[in-house]
């Protein structure tokens, strides 16, 4: 039996060529798609990264950032203004990069746990077989 196949999470990337800005009451809303849909657990990594990086960012103004679709296939950002285009785009790119790294680490940990549980189950079966044979053997 060969090594276990490990599925690698595909990194999420923003496809800026799909960006669409629409006017709202007094600001604008941005919707932009990812090059491929995110994995279901990726969004948690994204929101965690956004919380960290938004505190370190100046000039990027918005009201809400939410995912488009389930799992997220893009971003919808409200409360955007003209002065925050560059800083907001940079913030979103950095947040996606950080989320990809965090999600990749989390996936690697999940895969390691699955392999450890399978190994433990296989060892338990081997021990059970050995014990069964010992009980069946003539004394």
N, C-alpha and C positions, 0 to 999 in steps of 0.2 A: 504494500500500500504506500503510495507516494505522499508527499507533504500535503497538508490540508490547504485547500484553495482559500486564499484570503481575498475577499472582495474589497477593493479600495474605493473609498468614497470619492465620487467625482466632485472636484472643487467647483463651487458656485462662482460665477462671474457675472457682473452686471453688463448687459449689452446696451451701452449708452446710445447706440444708433436707434433704439426703440423709445427713447425718452420722449414723453409728450407732456407739455405743460398746459394746464387749462386755468382760466381765471376763476376765482371764487369771489366772495363778497369784497374783501379788501386785500387779499393776497393771491397766491397761486397754489395750485396743486400739481405735483409731479408724479407721473407714473412711468416706471421703467421696468423692463423685463430682464430676467436672468437668461443667460445663454442656454441653460437647461434647468429644469425644476430642481429645487433643493430636496435633500432627503428629509423625512419627517422630523428627525431629531435636530436638524441643523438650525431651525428657527430659534430654539432655546439658546444655542451658542451665539447666534446673531444678537438676540436681545441682551445677553450678558455682555457681549463685546461693545454694543452700542452704549450701554450704561457706563462702562469704563471710559470709552473714548470720547463720549460727548462731554464729559467733565474736563477733558484736556483740550477741547477744540474751541477756538474763538472765531466769530464771524459767520458761523453756520447757524442760520435761524430756521426753525420749523416748529410746527405745533405737534403733529403726530406722524409716526412712521409705522406702517403696518404692512403685512405681507399681502400679496395678491394671489388668491388661490390657496388650495390646501392639498398637498404641501405647497409652500410659497413658490410662485413662479416669477415673482417680481416684487417691487416695492411701490407703495403709494404713500407719498409724503405731502402733508398739508401745511399751510402757513409759510410757504416759501416766498422769499422776496428777491428782487434783482441783485442786491448786494451780497447774497449768500450763495450764489451759484458755485463758485470755485471752492470755497470752504466746505459746503455741503457735499459736493461731489467727492472731494477728497475724504471727508468723514465717512461717507457711505462705502467708498472703495476700501479704506482701511478697516472698517467694521467687517465687511465681507471677508477680507483676508484673514483677520483675526478669528472670525467665526469658523472659517475653513480649517485653520490650524487647531482650534479647540475641538471642533467636531471630529477631526481626524484622530486626535489623541483619545477622545472618548470612545470612538469606534474601535481603536486598537485595544483599549482596555476591555471593552465588551468582548472582542474576539478572544483575547487572552483568557478571560473568565470562562467563556464557552469551551475553549480547549482544555482548561484545567478541570472543568466539570465532566467532560467526556472522558478524560484520562482517569479520573477518579471512578467513574462508573465502570469503565473497562477493567480497571484493577479490581473493583469489587466483584465483578462477574468472574474474573480469574480466580480470586480467592474463594468464592462460593463453589466453583467447580472443583477446586483442589480439596476443599473441606468435604464436599459431597463424596468424592472418591475416597477420602480417608475414612469416612463413616461406613462406606460400603465395603471397604477392604476387610478381609478376614484378619482377625487378631492373631 
